[in-house]
Amino acid sequence: MGRVDDVFKALADPTRRHLLDELFKKDGQSLSSLEQRLPHGSHVTRFGVMKHLKLLEAAGLVVTKKRGREKLHFLNAVPIRLLHDRWVSKYTEPWVATLSDLKNRLENKTMEKVFEIYIKTTPERLWKALTDTEMRRKYTFGAVVTSDWTVGSRYEAVGKGTPIFEGENLEVDPPRRLVQSFKALWGEDVKSEGTSRVTYEITQIGDSCRLLVTHDQLREDANNQLYGGWPMILSGLKTLLETGELLTTPGSQRFA
């Protein structure tokens, strides 16, 4: 079954939609937490919740990460964004753009956002797309990103002559892992948010790559502009590597 079919199948069940709603309200929840948030009288067992979560994970709508002995579940907006780019954006972009604006919280004082996508490419080609200035420009809203991509070096992004974001390369392990600090500069409202962290993890699976992007060390209730653009960026990256084409979704080249 194709990935799109998996997404529609996962969304067809009201219990699974409710679990996604709960992760939308509060991201990074354990199985026990989600089980307690089901409506009274739903009669869904713990095993049933596990099965629903496995289907959501198989569809890419949920990503899990280990935290000590617990496995936490995160809502992944990328498959929804891909559906948006395929059918919706040409007609009703203004009202559905909020699908990629995930206002979720963790119980502590910082937030963590996790995004997952599968791309039919090689790790080397995907790494190049993350670090090559010309390729990066094609899916990062048109911003020009430059760096020498060594540990401790700086990187910066400029669009239309204006600084967009900047940071430091904290870990550089091609073609597997890239960790960067991140400071948004495109507006006064995001400059005040300070520095967060972005981790790219590449895993080869058959003839494709799984790219896991974790944006963490975000202030609780941080401005959603800091992470709301990831679904569009990753959709553009997938489109570029698999088709050689650029997304023309409104806003996808705003800094070009």
C-alpha positions, 0 to 999 in steps of 0.5 A: 500500500502506498504512503498516501493510502496509509495516511488516509487509512490512518485518518479514517478511524475516529480513535486515531484522529482523537490520538492525533488531536491529543498530540496536537494539544500536547506533543511528546506523550507516552502511551500511558498518557495518551491512554488516559486522554481517550474519551470516557466510555471509549472501551479502547484497551491499552493494547488497542491504543498501541495498535492505533499508534503503530498504524499512525507511526506506519503512516508517518503521522506519529514519530517516536523517540526514547526518553529514558525508559519511556517512549514518547510520541510526536505528531509529524505534520509532513505527510499532511503537508505532502497531501496539501502540496499535492491537491490543496495548495492550488485552491485553498492555501490560506485556510489550510496553511495552519496544518503546518503550524503545530502549537504543541507543548511538553511538560517541561520548560522547553519544546521539541518538534520532530519531523520525519520524511522518506525520500527516494535517494542516497545518503550522499545525495541527501547530505549534499542537498542539506549542505550545498548552497545552490540545492539548499536555496531551492527548498529553503524558501529561496534563502542562500545558506553558506558555510564550510560545514565543519564542526565549530564553524558558522553558517548563515542564510540570506534572502533578498540581501537580508539575514534570515537565520544563522548558527553554528555547526555543532556536529558534522558527520557526513552523510549521517548526522548534522547538528546545528544551533539555530537563531531566526533573524527574519523579524523582530518577533522571532529574534527575541526567541534566542537560540534553539537547535536542529538535528538532521539524522539520515538513515538508509532504508533500501533504495530510500532514506529516512530523514528525521529532523528534530528541532528542540531547545525551543522556549515553551510557547515559542513563536510558531514561525520557528518550526512551522515551516519545516513541513514545507521545507521537507516537502520541497526537499523531497520534491527536488531530490525525487523529481528535480522540480521546485515547489511553487506553493505560495510562500515556498520561495518567499526569500528568493 
